[in-house]
Amino acid sequence: MTLKLYAHPFSSYCQKVLTALYENRTAFEYCQLSHDNPQAMTELAALWPFRKFPVLVDAGRPVPEATVIIEYLGLYYPGPVSLLPAEPRAALEVRSMDRFFDNYISTPQQKIVGDSLRGAAERDPRGVADARAMLDTAYAWLDKTMAGREWAAGDRFSLADCAAAPFLFYADWTHRIDPSFAQVWAYRQRLLARPSFARAVDEARPYRSFFPLGAPDRD
């Protein structure tokens, strides 16, 4: 085995990569990051000085950033499920939706969670309000976009769905998706039912107490 993944099961970006790995049953060594495992954190810092995760290591070569990792896996370790279409126009739609979930779902969601971890004097109420407004706009746009689609970019599960699954999962915990967005709710349920993502969710269950806003008793 040459693949090694530095990750934590409760991280949304790690779940994005784990979903891709599980989707294709790709063999890898899971190096779980935790404060109880300082050696792993030291190794991560040596591989990627920004200390952001996940980081994939292939025969000593570090590959950071979740989207890049998934594309890398498709190039060097392809499986039965192609997460990025070969046809350029279809691939562009997948990449576009992947960027949407990263920039307009995950980024504002993490802004709200990150702000909750600050001391009272360092809070950014305007920034949090703007993040909540962005999520409302994103939910409304996604609800229209998903009409007639099973998956984010059409009929096939893809890289974009690997992004959507954890980001919508935590976004609803952070800023509730309005019940009127029926398409978003149905899509989120399909993602939760997908075996690859369901496995990532189950592996993260022991860490739900880490969620600073309080994990809801559902999902």
ABEGO torsion letter per residue (X at the ends): XABBBBBBAABAAAAAAAAAAAAAGBBBBBBBBBAABAAAAAAAAAABAAGBOBBBBBGGBBBBEAAAAAAAAAAABBBABBABBABAAAAAAAAAAAAAAAAAAAAAAAAAAAAAABBAAABBAAAAAAAAAAAAAAAAAAAAAABGBABAAEABBBAAAAAAAAAAAAAAAABBBBAABAAAAAAAAAAAABAAAAAAAAAAAAAAAABAAEBBBBX
